[in-house]
Structure formats: C-alpha cells, structure tokens
C-alpha cells in the first residue's frame, strides 16, 4: 500500500504529460537539473484523469531502491533497468495501462537514484551497460513522420506540432541520460566507454522527430556531450554538416534543421582566428548551399546567425556570401527574395570596399530588378534598404557608375507600379537621391530620358517594318494565281516518283512533281527519278508515322558517286533499350545480334528497279523476335573513303517481308559530315512499330561510337519521350555471344579503358591458388609475340596490370600507346601450376571493358568451348582465351587504323602459361573475325507486291 501511494503521488503531476486538449498549446522547458514546468492555456482547464495503479505487474513485484541495503542496490538497479527495456504501444490508449504506469514510476525512481552520489551507476560497469541499453531501446525507434512538402513547411497555418504519444516514457529516458552525462560523480574515462560515437550519431538522427519537445531536449543533450566529450567534437560537427548537406543535395524535408543550425552556431563561436580552411569550407560548402532550399524560411534566422558568426571572424567571407546569393537568386519566390535582400543588407555593412567593387555590376542589376518587382513585398524591402544612412554612403562612395541603372528603375516604378505604398516610397527615395547629389541625379535622369526616347524610336521602327511586311503579304495573296492541276493520269514509269513524294508532304514538292508529270522534256523514267531525287535532296521534310504492320523488314542503301570519288557507304543498326542505352549494334564486323532478330547480309543485294549501282547489302529485322526491353532501333549512315558531299545521290530503301517487295524509299539529304542518323524505328505504347525519318548529321566521326553526343543522344531522347532531358547516349553491350564483335571508342576520345576478367569458383575448388592468372598477349601482323602484360610484367606496352586477385584481375589499357605493329591483343587466363584439376574449377568466367567514367562498355559471359580439332581429355585444359582485341584494317573504316574492336571467344586451351599456349593463340589469330560468326539461313521466297500508304 505504501509503494502504491508513493507511486501515485510521484506520478500524479506527470500522468497527463504529452496529451493536449483540443485547441490547447503546450510548451515545455527543460533545465540542467531536469526539472520541468508546463505552461498551458489559462483560458482552458484540463479534465481530471483517472489514476492508474501498477499493481499486479512485474514492476510492482520489485522493491524500491531505498528499501534494500546498499549491497543489494546494484543488482536491483540492473533488474529495474532491464524491465524498462520493454516498450509499449501508446497508439492504443486503453492497452496495458498498468504496465505503462509501472514503467513510468520505475523511470522516475531511476532518475531520482541518479541524483544520488552513491548511485551504483557511477562505478558498476554492468549497471552502466544496462542503463545505455535501456535508453537506446526506448529512444532509437522508427520515427512516425507526417508527409510534408517544402510548401507545407512554409505554411504559417500549419503550426500545430505533432506530439509523440510515448512522450511520458521518452521524456524520463532523456532526462535520465542528461543527468548521467551532466553528472560530476562519474569519471569521463569510465563514461566514454559507454557513450560512444555510434551512440551519439544515433541521437542526431532523432532530430528528425515531429515532436518539438524531443528536439529541444536533444539539443540540450548534444550540447552537454559536445562540451564534455572533447574527442567527439570534430566527429559531431561533421555529422551535423552531413545532415545539412542531405537537405541541400536531395531537397529532403527535415524537422531538426533549426535546432542543428542553432547548435552549429554555438560551435562556430569556438573557432580560433585565423579560420582554418576546413572551417571556411563549412560556410562555402555546407551553409551557403542551404540557401537554395525551397523551404528556407523555416530555418533562415538560424542559418543567418551562423553566417554572421563566420563573417564577424573573417569579413572577407562576406564577398562569398553575397556572390552566392546573387548566383542562386530565387526569381519565382518572392518570400525568398525578401530574405535574400535582408541578408545582403547585413553583409554589405561587413564587406571590405575592395570586394564590394568587384560585385557592384551584378549587385546593382539585382537591386534594380527588385526595386521594380511586381511583388510589393520585394519592392518595399528593396526601397527600405535606402533608408539606412550607412547604405547610402556605401553606394555613393563605391557604386556611382551603377546609379543610372537604379535611378532608371525608380522612374519606372514611379510611373508604372501598381501598389500605392511602393509608389509613395519610390518618390521619397528619388527625392533623397536628388538632395544627396544633384549633379549625379541630373546626369542619370538625362540618360534615362535618352534611353526611353531610343526605345520609343525602336518600337516605332519595328511597327513600321511589320506594316510593310503585312502589305507585301496582302499584295502577294491578291495577285497569286491558282496552281494548274494535271489532267492525265500518271503512267507506271512515274509511280516511283509519286510514292517518294508521298513521303514528303509540302507545297513546293507537290508542284515540282506535277511538273515532272506534265513536262514533255521529263517523260523518261530516268530523268524523272533523277529530278525528283535532286529536288528532295535539296529540301526534304521529316517523315512522320510510317506504321510497320508486318513482322520482317529489310533496309538497304544505294548511292551514286560524284566523278572521281571512291566513297563507300555502310548502314549500321543500333538497338536502344527503354533506358536510352545502346545495348547492341549491327555493323560490318558484327552481322547478327539479339539471336537472329537483327541480321546484316553483305551479299544480299536487292534488285529493285529504282536502286543505284552501288549497294551495301541489306539489314533485316524481325520485330517479333526483339526483346521486350527494346524501345527503338537507330540506323546510322557511315562513309568510308570520303565524306557525304562526295555522293551524288543516296537513297534508303525499305522492303517488306521479302527482297522484291519495296514499301518505301527516300532520298537522304546532303551533309558536310561523314556520319548521320537517317532513320529510327520506334516501339509505341501499344507495342506497334513506326519508322521515323531523321536527318541528324555529325561534322566529325565515321562510326556510331564517334557521334554519341550530341547527335545520337538527341535522336534517342526525341524517340523515347520518357527519358530525362539530360540523359546522355551511352553504350552498354552486356549480352555478347561467342563470335560477336563490339567496337571501342577511339583512343583520342577515351584514353584509358579497364579490361577485366572475373570468375566464380566451383564448390570443389579449395585454396588461394585456384583462380586464373590474367594476361594480355600482343601479336603482330605475322602472328609473332610482341610481349605480354601480366602480374609479373605489370607495366608495359601501354598496359598496367592491377595485380593478382582471387575472383578477378584487370588491366588498365591505353590503346593509343599500344605498339603500332600490334594487330591483335588476346585476353587470356591460366590456372596456377600448383592447382589440382582443370578448368572445371572455374565457373561463369566473364570479361568486361569499362570506360574512365566507370560505365561498362561491354560484358561477355564466356560459354567455353575447345578449339583443338583432335580434342583433349576432360580436365586437361588449363587456360581460357576469353576474347581478342583486333585493330581495324586501314580500308575498313575511314582510313583510320587506330580504332580497335573486341571479339568474344571463350575458347579453352591446354597450356599452363601464355608461352605454352602461343601456338593455340596463333591458330586463332589466323582465323578472320567472321570465322566465329554463323548467320541463319536466308529466306529466298518471293512475296506478292502490295501498295502501302506512307
């Protein structure tokens, strides 16, 4: 009965803590000793709550600490601390009332015990461990936060705090921790063993709580820790800075920024003069970027206090502050502009004169624009800055050259601004400036009048020119004769020209085609086609919406050269996924990708009547076989032995299903470059395909790898509207098959490439020597070895080996520094001589190439095969030829032998080192690239021609 009475009397004053009545606002203040005083609304009275007893709970069964001897207090204290680690659900108001009350009474008793100098906490390590565990269990929880946007943070009406219903227990746990940290009875070395850095960093995360009472006591607690635990100060400041950076970089709405900035301001006071570089970076890299946050008004006063403390210690930093404000000026947020103007006003009084002169042009323009701002708050704030005598002296002494701009805006305000108070205040400022320096004011006024007269003259001249253009238009419209339409039908020889015209709607094109049909000098099919081709090459709009309804289509290019030109043309097809990445490509060295969904046949020459003599084979695409991740196909026209202006005419032909069934063709526009994106095949939201003609030319580059940005990137972003506007075109070929080829960027565009070989170990592998030793083997044009880059020869031949690894090794390659006589470079891996077994110890070997930015250009997961014709016993293979880099032939692409390509191989070899496997490498060297590529059988059926409307 005694324990029940004392428990009830001790808890009656706090039984309703944390519960606010309707319309009631409660503010709590916690002092050093942990005493509390609550101030409620005097106009309302709080209803009496029924008292709850803890009888029958585990807390009831434990005696009071004062009722046991000093020897037993330590053990009893630990038991009570462990019982308090139990947490309760305060969302259910009627649940576990006795247990909640028992825990509250026990926490009150523990807090009272912490006030005793003889408390076992100060000497008993087990008791201190239990206390830290109990506090951590109660405080370190998942915070329940309201979803609030930056706009909600600035809403003045949304100021009702969200109180945590578990505050009766949380408050006592916090106050117990404050008493422990503030206690003088415990030694600092003993306390440091339990209040660790990780514990304090978890406390900082609780500043994101919605409950303002919790943030207030956390601020007190962290300040006590900062003052007492000196080794933690640097780590604490960095943690606070990281939290502030999170709000800047990710624009995350956080509750505790005002409290964190207030704490940081107190710590800045302790920085010694002169300021260290790391301390100045707190201002430039942490505090100033916070000015970009949308909800700046929620913590601007604390932020400004921190900035002022820096500028008071180092006045030269005021220049950085004002320059930052001018760079991130919030043109669309009037409330932030008012805050920025206040901050500039404060900084101008601190800034040295030399720094002010450097900023005067930009500062004057910004102040002038604020003077005439349509928002009256911004305009009034800018006008009120001129009330300060100190501000006036500084402007007249250092910014006289910029005063005409300001006076001009004041004149505009006086005649055009809508708000009466702004109008009145503007006249007062003009009078003040005139009385201060009449000569300067008269000169600025004259300059303003002259500017207004010049502007009126320009407006009158512009109106006169528009009137002349309108008269010319009306005159031409009245005198224009209607076009004469032809009467006779077009014969079959002109059908092709009419089909081409359907691709390019336009008045000029229609008139030329009608003339081609009626002019007696242009009756022959050859002359008509030539004239139409030249007309379309001069001005050819983009084809929009050529729907593809069948499954199989072929695209081919034909061209005619100018006299003396030796140019040839190649059509490259690129597969683009939904993320805008080029995941595979068909070109001269890689004729088949995506299974056989996209195939290029160099020997498949279409025999259409309107094709030119020079042809480059046909690229076939089976739409139904393309993966679902494919969003588009881009077609790039590349030249060899010349440039696009060396072509007399060049046409792209589209056939449907079979080789003789042409559905469309169009003439490609002339360009000054050597490569161009000529068409794109786009998959729609309804999974249908549409062929779209493009004309994006590149002035430099002869391969699609050379025109990624901006040429290919622009086309891909337009074809896939869901991509971000800043999405860059990138190559990421991750599904390479054996024999497939991927082109590398030129060494001038990407100096360093990382070549890696990695693998997994089979379950039967054991020991550290079961992995592969990776090497790059260089062979010249006769197949003779030039050397190798290996772990025992790390830096040579333009390569730098990264050292041995258990599951992977790599080489940093500079292909521009490779020997000129090197024709092929093999990527090989060999088992260690001490390992027992063969290549069955290795699983899932894969080779990759990564560019300097960390983007993976290609990845090949090797499906190993044995190349020897006689075969070998199982387990005798000791090495793997993962792939080879080969130098393009000088005649293969633009007379440039500096380009390299990679061919995926995945061939096992029997040697234990590259020297022993050199004959096998030379055998692969002698085989051309297409020896490892196998095209599917060709479809030779002839389809029935049909007309398709473009």
Residue pairs with C-beta under 8 A, 6 or more apart in sequence:
3 60
3 63
3 64
4 53
4 54
4 55
6 64
7 53
7 54
7 101
7 102
7 105
8 51
8 53
10 105
10 108
10 109
11 101
11 104
11 105
11 108
12 51
14 104
14 108
14 168
15 49
15 51
15 52
15 101
15 104
15 168
16 46
16 49
17 38
17 167
17 168
17 171
18 163
18 164
18 165
18 166
18 167
18 168
18 171
18 213
19 163
19 165
20 26
20 163
21 44
21 46
21 47
23 41
23 44
24 40
24 41
24 44
24 46
25 40
25 41
26 38
26 39
26 40
27 38
27 39
28 36
28 37
28 38
28 213
28 216
29 36
29 37
29 216
30 36
30 175
30 178
30 216
30 217
30 220
32 182
34 111
34 175
34 178
34 179
36 171
40 46
52 97
52 98
52 100
52 101
53 98
53 101
54 60
54 98
54 99
54 101
54 102
54 105
55 98
56 98
57 98
57 99
57 102
58 83
58 102
59 80
59 83
59 99
59 102
59 103
59 105
59 106
60 102
62 76
62 79
62 80
62 83
62 106
63 76
64 109
65 73
65 76
65 77
65 80
65 109
65 113
68 76
70 118
73 120
74 120
74 124
74 126
74 127
77 110
77 113
77 119
77 120
77 121
77 124
77 127
77 130
78 124
78 126
78 127
78 130
80 106
80 109
80 110
81 110
81 127
81 130
81 131
81 133
81 134
82 130
82 134
83 103
83 106
84 103
84 106
84 107
84 110
84 134
84 138
85 133
85 134
85 137
85 138
86 99
86 103
87 137
87 138
87 141
87 166
87 169
88 95
88 96
88 99
88 100
88 103
88 166
88 169
89 95
89 96
90 100
90 164
90 165
90 166
91 165
100 168
100 169
103 169
104 168
104 169
104 172
107 169
107 172
107 173
107 176
108 172
110 172
110 176
111 172
111 175
111 176
111 179
113 119
113 121
114 121
114 176
114 179
114 180
114 183
115 179
117 185
119 185
120 127
121 127
121 128
121 131
121 180
121 186
122 183
122 185
122 186
122 190
125 193
128 190
128 191
128 194
129 194
131 176
131 180
131 194
132 194
132 195
132 199
134 173
135 173
135 176
135 177
136 199
136 202
138 169
138 170
138 173
139 170
139 173
139 174
139 177
139 202
139 203
139 206
140 202
140 206
143 206
143 208
143 209
143 210
144 164
144 210
145 208
145 209
145 210
145 255
146 162
146 210
148 158
148 253
149 253
150 251
150 253
150 293
150 294
150 295
151 294
151 295
152 158
152 253
153 253
153 295
153 297
153 298
154 294
154 295
154 297
154 298
154 335
161 210
161 211
161 212
162 210
162 211
163 211
163 213
164 170
164 209
164 210
164 211
164 214
167 211
167 213
167 214
170 214
171 213
171 217
174 214
174 217
174 218
174 221
175 217
177 221
178 217
178 220
178 221
178 224
180 186
180 191
181 191
181 195
181 221
181 224
181 225
181 228
182 224
182 228
188 228
188 229
192 229
192 231
195 225
195 229
197 232
197 235
200 222
200 225
200 229
200 232
200 235
200 236
201 235
201 239
203 218
203 221
203 222
203 225
204 222
204 236
204 239
204 240
204 243
206 214
206 218
207 215
207 218
207 243
207 254
207 255
207 256
207 259
207 260
208 254
208 255
208 256
209 215
209 218
209 255
209 256
210 255
215 255
215 256
215 259
216 259
218 256
218 259
219 259
219 262
219 263
222 236
222 263
223 263
223 266
225 232
225 236
226 232
226 233
226 236
226 263
226 267
233 267
237 264
237 267
237 282
240 260
240 263
240 264
241 264
241 282
241 286
243 254
243 256
243 257
243 260
244 257
244 260
244 261
244 264
244 286
244 287
244 290
245 285
245 286
245 289
246 252
246 254
247 253
247 254
247 257
247 290
247 293
248 286
248 289
248 290
248 292
248 293
251 293
251 294
253 295
257 298
257 299
257 302
258 298
258 299
258 301
258 302
261 299
261 302
261 303
261 305
261 306
262 302
262 305
264 282
264 306
265 302
265 305
265 306
265 309
268 279
268 282
268 306
268 309
268 310
269 309
271 279
271 313
273 313
273 314
274 314
275 310
275 313
275 314
280 310
280 314
280 317
282 310
283 306
283 307
283 310
283 317
283 320
283 321
284 320
284 324
287 303
287 306
287 307
287 310
288 307
288 320
288 321
288 324
290 296
290 299
290 303
291 303
291 324
291 325
291 328
291 340
292 328
294 333
296 303
296 336
296 339
297 335
297 336
297 339
300 339
304 342
304 343
304 346
307 321
307 343
308 346
310 317
311 317
311 318
311 321
311 347
311 350
312 350
315 350
315 351
315 352
316 352
316 355
318 347
318 348
318 350
318 351
318 352
318 355
319 351
319 352
319 355
319 356
319 358
319 359
321 343
321 347
322 344
322 347
322 348
322 351
322 359
322 363
323 359
325 340
325 343
325 344
326 359
326 362
326 363
326 366
329 337
329 340
329 366
330 336
330 337
330 340
331 337
334 373
334 375
334 377
334 378
335 377
337 370
337 373
337 375
337 378
337 381
338 377
338 378
338 381
341 370
341 378
341 381
341 382
341 385
342 381
344 363
345 385
345 388
345 391
348 356
348 391
348 394
349 390
349 391
349 394
353 397
353 398
356 363
356 394
356 398
356 399
357 398
360 398
360 399
360 401
360 402
361 402
363 399
363 402
364 399
364 402
364 403
364 405
364 406
365 402
365 405
367 382
367 385
367 406
368 405
368 406
368 408
368 409
369 409
370 378
370 379
370 381
370 382
371 379
371 382
371 383
371 406
371 409
371 410
371 413
371 426
372 379
372 409
372 412
372 413
372 416
372 417
373 379
373 382
374 417
374 418
376 419
376 421
376 422
379 413
379 417
379 419
379 422
380 421
380 422
380 425
383 422
383 425
383 426
383 429
384 425
385 391
386 392
386 429
386 432
386 433
392 432
392 436
395 403
396 403
396 436
396 437
400 440
403 433
403 440
403 444
404 443
404 444
404 447
404 448
407 430
407 433
407 441
407 444
407 445
407 448
408 444
408 447
408 448
408 451
410 426
410 429
410 430
410 433
411 430
411 445
411 448
413 422
413 423
413 426
414 423
414 426
414 427
414 430
417 423
417 426
433 441
434 441
483 511
483 514
485 514
486 514
486 517
486 518
488 518
490 498
490 517
493 524
493 525
493 528
494 516
494 517
494 525
494 528
496 525
496 529
496 609
496 610
496 665
497 513
497 516
497 517
497 528
497 529
497 532
498 513
498 517
499 664
499 665
499 950
500 532
500 533
500 536
500 665
500 666
500 667
501 509
501 510
501 513
501 532
502 949
502 950
503 543
503 546
503 664
503 666
503 693
503 950
504 536
504 540
504 541
504 543
504 666
505 541
506 539
506 541
508 539
509 535
509 536
509 539
512 531
512 532
512 535
513 532
515 522
516 522
516 528
516 531
516 532
517 528
521 527
522 528
522 531
529 610
530 649
532 667
533 649
533 651
533 667
534 649
536 666
536 667
537 649
537 667
537 668
537 669
537 670
540 666
540 667
540 669
540 695
542 692
542 693
542 694
542 695
543 666
543 691
543 692
543 693
543 950
544 692
545 690
545 692
546 664
546 690
546 691
546 692
546 693
546 950
547 688
547 689
547 690
547 691
548 623
548 681
548 688
548 689
548 690
548 691
550 656
550 657
551 622
551 623
551 624
551 657
552 620
552 621
552 622
552 623
552 656
552 657
552 939
553 620
553 621
553 623
553 654
553 655
553 656
553 657
554 604
554 606
554 618
554 619
554 620
554 621
554 654
554 655
554 659
555 571
555 573
555 618
555 619
555 621
555 635
555 652
555 653
555 654
555 655
555 679
556 571
556 605
556 606
556 611
556 615
556 616
556 617
556 618
556 619
556 652
556 653
556 655
557 569
557 571
557 615
557 616
557 637
557 650
557 651
557 652
557 653
558 611
558 612
558 613
558 614
558 615
558 616
558 650
558 651
558 653
559 569
559 612
559 614
559 647
559 648
559 649
559 650
559 651
560 612
560 613
560 614
560 647
560 648
560 649
560 650
561 567
561 614
561 646
561 647
561 648
562 646
562 647
562 648
565 642
565 646
565 647
566 641
566 642
567 639
567 640
567 641
567 642
567 643
567 646
567 647
568 614
568 616
568 639
568 640
568 641
569 614
569 616
569 637
569 638
569 639
569 640
569 647
569 650
570 587
570 588
570 616
570 637
570 638
570 639
570 640
570 893
571 600
571 616
571 619
571 635
571 636
571 637
571 638
571 652
572 585
572 586
572 587
572 635
572 636
572 637
572 638
572 703
572 704
573 585
573 586
573 587
573 598
573 600
573 619
573 621
573 633
573 634
573 635
573 636
574 582
574 584
574 585
574 586
574 633
574 634
574 635
574 636
574 704
574 712
575 582
575 583
575 584
575 585
575 593
575 594
575 598
575 626
575 630
575 633
576 582
576 583
576 630
576 631
576 632
576 633
576 634
576 716
576 719
576 720
577 583
577 629
577 630
577 631
578 629
578 630
578 631
578 720
578 722
579 723
580 631
580 716
580 717
580 720
580 723
580 727
580 729
580 730
581 730
581 731
581 732
582 634
582 704
582 708
582 712
582 729
582 730
582 731
582 732
582 733
583 629
583 630
583 732
583 733
583 734
583 735
584 593
584 594
584 598
584 733
584 735
585 593
585 704
585 731
585 733
585 742
585 743
586 592
586 593
586 598
586 599
586 600
586 619
587 600
587 703
587 704
587 743
588 600
588 602
588 892
588 893
589 741
589 743
589 888
589 892
589 901
589 929
590 740
590 741
590 742
590 933
591 599
591 600
591 601
591 602
591 930
591 933
591 935
592 598
592 599
592 600
592 740
592 933
592 935
592 936
593 740
594 625
594 626
594 627
594 630
594 735
595 625
596 622
596 625
596 935
596 936
597 621
597 622
597 625
597 626
597 627
598 619
598 620
598 621
598 622
598 626
598 633
599 619
599 620
599 621
599 935
599 936
600 617
600 618
600 619
600 620
601 617
601 618
601 619
601 620
601 935
601 938
602 616
602 617
603 617
604 617
604 618
604 620
604 659
604 938
605 615
605 617
605 618
606 615
606 618
606 653
606 655
606 659
606 660
606 662
607 659
607 660
608 653
608 655
608 660
608 662
608 665
610 651
610 665
611 651
611 653
612 649
612 651
618 655
618 659
619 635
621 633
621 681
623 689
630 683
631 682
631 683
631 719
631 720
632 680
632 681
632 682
632 683
632 716
632 719
632 720
633 680
633 681
634 677
634 679
634 680
634 681
634 704
634 712
634 715
634 716
634 719
635 652
635 677
635 678
635 679
635 680
635 681
636 675
636 676
636 677
636 678
636 704
636 707
636 712
637 644
637 650
637 652
637 668
637 675
637 676
637 677
637 678
638 674
638 675
638 702
638 703
638 704
638 893
638 894
639 646
639 647
639 674
639 675
639 702
639 894
640 702
640 891
640 892
640 893
640 894
640 895
641 891
641 894
641 895
642 674
643 672
643 673
643 674
644 650
644 670
644 671
644 672
644 673
644 674
644 676
644 697
645 670
645 671
645 672
647 670
649 667
650 667
650 668
651 665
651 666
651 667
651 668
652 665
652 666
652 668
652 678
652 679
653 662
653 664
653 665
654 662
654 663
654 664
654 665
654 691
655 661
655 662
655 663
656 662
656 663
656 943
656 948
657 943
658 939
658 941
658 942
658 943
659 942
660 942
660 943
660 945
661 943
661 944
661 945
661 946
662 945
663 948
664 691
664 948
664 950
666 693
668 676
668 678
668 695
669 695
669 697
671 695
671 697
672 697
672 699
673 697
673 698
673 699
673 700
673 701
674 698
674 700
674 701
674 702
674 894
675 697
675 698
675 701
675 702
675 703
675 704
675 706
675 707
675 711
676 695
676 696
676 697
676 698
676 711
677 694
677 695
677 696
677 697
677 707
677 711
677 712
677 715
678 693
678 694
678 695
679 691
679 692
679 693
679 694
680 691
680 692
680 694
680 715
680 719
681 689
681 690
681 691
681 692
682 689
682 690
682 692
682 719
682 720
683 689
684 690
692 719
694 715
696 711
696 712
696 714
696 715
697 711
698 706
698 707
698 711
700 706
700 707
701 707
701 711
702 893
702 894
702 896
703 743
703 893
703 894
703 899
704 712
704 743
705 731
705 743
705 744
705 745
705 746
706 745
706 746
706 749
708 728
708 729
708 730
708 731
709 728
709 729
712 729
713 727
713 728
713 729
716 723
716 727
716 729
717 723
717 725
717 727
730 855
731 742
731 857
731 858
732 855
732 856
732 857
732 858
733 742
733 857
733 858
733 859
734 856
734 858
734 859
736 742
736 858
736 859
736 860
736 861
736 904
737 904
738 862
738 863
738 865
738 904
738 905
738 906
738 932
739 903
739 904
739 905
739 932
739 933
739 934
740 860
740 903
740 904
740 933
741 901
741 902
741 903
741 904
741 929
742 849
742 857
742 858
742 901
742 902
743 899
743 900
743 901
744 750
744 753
744 815
744 849
744 857
744 885
744 899
744 900
744 901
744 902
745 851
745 857
746 896
746 898
746 899
747 814
747 815
747 816
747 898
748 816
748 898
750 851
750 852
751 814
751 816
751 852
752 812
752 813
752 814
752 852
753 812
753 813
753 815
753 849
753 850
753 851
753 852
753 857
754 810
754 811
754 812
754 813
754 849
754 850
754 851
755 776
755 810
755 811
755 812
755 813
755 827
755 847
755 848
755 849
756 808
756 809
756 810
756 811
756 847
756 848
756 849
756 850
757 772
757 774
757 808
757 809
757 810
757 827
757 829
757 845
757 846
757 847
757 882
758 807
758 808
758 809
758 845
758 846
758 848
759 771
759 772
759 807
759 808
759 829
759 842
759 843
759 844
759 845
759 846
760 807
760 842
760 843
760 844
761 770
761 771
761 807
761 841
761 842
761 843
762 840
762 841
762 842
762 843
764 837
764 840
764 841
765 837
765 841
767 835
768 806
769 832
769 834
769 835
770 831
770 832
770 835
770 841
771 804
771 805
771 806
771 807
771 809
771 832
771 842
772 809
772 829
772 830
772 831
772 842
772 845
772 880
773 790
773 791
773 804
773 809
773 829
773 830
773 831
773 832
774 790
774 791
774 801
774 809
774 810
774 811
774 827
774 828
774 829
775 788
775 789
775 790
775 791
775 828
775 829
775 830
775 914
776 788
776 789
776 790
776 797
776 799
776 811
776 813
776 825
776 826
776 827
776 828
777 785
777 788
777 825
777 826
777 828
777 914
777 918
777 921
778 785
778 786
778 787
778 788
778 797
778 818
778 819
778 822
778 824
778 825
779 785
779 786
779 822
779 823
779 824
779 825
779 826
779 921
779 922
779 925
780 786
780 819
780 821
780 822
780 823
781 821
781 823
783 922
783 925
783 926
785 918
786 797
786 819
786 821
786 822
787 793
787 796
787 797
788 797
788 914
789 795
789 796
789 797
789 799
789 800
789 801
789 811
790 801
790 914
791 801
791 803
791 804
791 809
793 801
794 800
794 801
794 803
795 801
797 817
797 818
797 819
797 822
798 813
798 814
798 815
798 816
798 817
798 818
798 819
799 811
799 812
799 813
799 814
800 811
800 812
800 813
801 809
801 810
801 811
802 809
802 810
802 811
802 812
803 809
809 829
815 885
815 898
815 900
816 898
818 825
822 887
823 886
823 887
823 925
824 884
824 885
824 886
824 887
824 925
825 884
825 885
825 886
826 881
826 883
826 884
826 885
826 921
826 924
826 925
827 847
827 881
827 882
827 883
827 884
827 885
828 879
828 880
828 881
828 882
828 909
828 914
828 917
828 921
829 845
829 879
829 880
829 882
830 878
830 879
830 880
830 911
830 912
830 913
830 914
830 917
831 837
831 838
831 839
831 841
831 842
831 878
831 879
831 912
833 912
835 841
837 875
838 874
838 875
838 876
838 877
838 878
839 864
839 875
839 877
839 878
839 879
839 880
839 908
840 874
840 875
842 880
844 861
845 861
845 862
845 864
845 880
845 882
845 906
846 859
846 860
846 861
846 862
847 859
847 860
847 862
847 882
847 883
847 904
848 856
848 858
848 859
848 860
849 856
849 857
849 858
849 902
850 856
850 857
851 857
858 902
860 882
860 883
860 904
860 906
862 880
862 882
862 904
862 905
862 906
863 906
864 880
864 906
864 907
864 908
865 906
865 907
865 908
866 872
866 877
866 907
866 908
867 881
867 907
867 908
867 909
867 920
867 923
867 924
868 910
868 920
872 910
876 910
877 908
877 909
877 910
878 909
878 910
878 911
878 912
879 908
879 909
879 910
879 911
879 912
879 913
879 914
879 917
880 906
880 907
880 908
880 909
881 905
881 906
881 907
881 908
881 909
881 917
881 920
881 921
881 924
882 904
882 905
882 906
883 902
883 903
883 904
883 905
883 906
884 902
884 903
884 905
884 924
884 925
885 900
885 901
885 902
886 900
886 901
886 902
886 903
886 929
887 897
887 898
887 899
887 900
888 896
888 897
888 899
888 900
888 901
889 897
890 896
890 897
893 899
901 929
903 929
903 932
905 924
905 932
907 920
907 924
909 917
909 920
909 921
910 916
910 917
910 920
911 917
911 918
911 920
914 921
